[in-house]
Amino acid sequence: MLNVVILAAGLGKRMQSDLPKVLHTLAGKPMLAHVLDSARQLEPARIVVVVGHGAERVRQAFEGHADLHFALQQPQHGTGHAVQQAVPQLLEGDGKDDVTLVLYGDVPLVQPATLQRLLQARGDGMAVLTEVLEDSTGYGRIVRDAQGHVARIVEHKDATEAERAIKEVNTGILAAPTACLKDWLGRIGNNNAQGEYYLTDTVGLAVADGVTVGAAQPGAAWETLGVNSRVQQAELERRWQGEQARRLLEAGVTLADPARFDLRGSLVCGRDVFIDVGCVFEGQVTLGDGVRVGPHCVLRDVSVDAGTHIEAFSHLHQAEVGRDARIGPYARLRPGAELGDRTHVGNFVEIKKSVLGADSKANHLAYIGDADVGQRVNVGAGTITCNYDGVNKHRTVIEDDAFIGSDTQLVAPVRVGRGATLGAGTTLTRDAPADKLTVSRARQVTVEGWQRPVKKS
């Protein structure tokens, strides 16, 4: 039975923020959420998050996550003291396979594969996640015995000169038998430079009890990097974005510049997808074969079918786009926009909660909201659907093959019949019949003898 304990009680003074440190974001979501994602892939029996500073805000941020249990550490007396607060909530079965894994809410990028290696490395005992650093200043050093087994971990401030020369360091992440861990936590002391209860002291107790302590290493150095300042947050953001870019490149996606790319969710791409510079992808985004995304576009929870081109500075949010469409530049698709195959949505066109049928076009300066637009419809420049009466939203229906002249206002609820034409400047307040021209505008008049005013001297 696997328990996961995540330490998330720290203040994070160096962040210079009122927001609890573990709620600061990386790749668009709280650091703690990243840790939870990795932990859940191990299918633990219980997850306990130890909170302290800003405890209520952390709880509220993850309200509705039924698999989470919280323990309060108040005040904070070190990592060992933090895990002690979680002990009453740890589950135990027959004892043989009961394991507790300790993670950190401000070390967000540790990967599930690394955690699996750590669990395997412990055998029937304990295991710690270690890393070899050229500059190990500030880290707890891994002290091994003559046989090469982990003997103890000594914190930097308590280390001798010989111990400070050790390059292998402790990441803080460990796995141990649950019953043993409970016992060791009750035996650790605070006789150290900080006067705190160190979780790492359980390693020495394990060795003294004859329990083998194994070790595993992360797949990449960035997995164990912690965030204690805005600088570290920004540096880790770029490292993670670089890693995500690398994975996309290896999968066959073309990125104009991997250093100018941001993924804040998941991105699934078909073959021969091209993404230009400065694009941001949020939530769940799917791009079909041959899709091209121009520079500085933002796509959030969007599905785009094969062959579609999205031009520069377009924003798409909770929208679906068919095959071989052309979007932008400067287009905005809002939630509920559904565009059929070969549709054109041009510059400064906004579409919200509307269906645009195949081969229909709105090439410039239009607003289409709460509308059902058929196939092969042309929407002229300056056209808007007047869908809101100040209280309620109403729907506009434009049937196949209609032609909507420029500067037209369609006052919903209203229907434009199949093949109908609306003359430029029309304000439509009643249904327009199929296959006929409907015009609503003042008659043009030329005033004879009129003279343009001149500026007075």
Secondary structure as UniProt FT lines:
FT   STRAND          2..8
FT   HELIX           13..15
FT   HELIX           21..23
FT   STRAND          25..26
FT   TURN            27..28
FT   STRAND          29..30
FT   HELIX           31..40
FT   TURN            41..42
FT   STRAND          46..51
FT   TURN            53..54
FT   HELIX           55..61
FT   TURN            62..64
FT   TURN            66..67
FT   STRAND          68..72
FT   HELIX           79..86
FT   HELIX           87..89
FT   TURN            96..97
FT   STRAND          99..104
FT   TURN            105..106
FT   TURN            108..109
FT   HELIX           112..121
FT   TURN            122..124
FT   STRAND          126..132
FT   TURN            137..138
FT   STRAND          141..144
FT   TURN            146..147
FT   STRAND          150..154
FT   HELIX           156..158
FT   HELIX           161..164
FT   STRAND          168..177
FT   HELIX           178..185
FT   TURN            186..187
FT   TURN            193..194
FT   TURN            199..200
FT   HELIX           201..208
FT   TURN            209..210
FT   STRAND          213..216
FT   HELIX           221..224
FT   HELIX           230..250
FT   TURN            251..252
FT   STRAND          254..255
FT   TURN            258..259
FT   STRAND          261..269
FT   TURN            271..272
FT   STRAND          274..275
FT   TURN            277..278
FT   STRAND          279..287
FT   TURN            289..290
FT   STRAND          292..293
FT   TURN            295..296
FT   STRAND          298..304
FT   TURN            306..307
FT   STRAND          309..310
FT   TURN            312..313
FT   STRAND          315..317
FT   STRAND          320..321
FT   TURN            323..324
FT   STRAND          326..327
FT   STRAND          332..333
FT   TURN            335..336
FT   STRAND          338..339
FT   TURN            341..342
FT   STRAND          344..352
FT   STRAND          355..356
FT   TURN            358..359
FT   STRAND          361..369
FT   STRAND          371..373
FT   TURN            375..376
FT   STRAND          378..379
FT   TURN            381..382
FT   STRAND          384..386
FT   STRAND          396..398
FT   TURN            400..401
FT   STRAND          403..404
FT   TURN            406..407
FT   STRAND          409..411
FT   STRAND          414..416
FT   TURN            418..419
FT   STRAND          421..422
FT   TURN            424..425
FT   STRAND          427..428
FT   TURN            434..435
FT   STRAND          437..438
FT   TURN            448..449
//
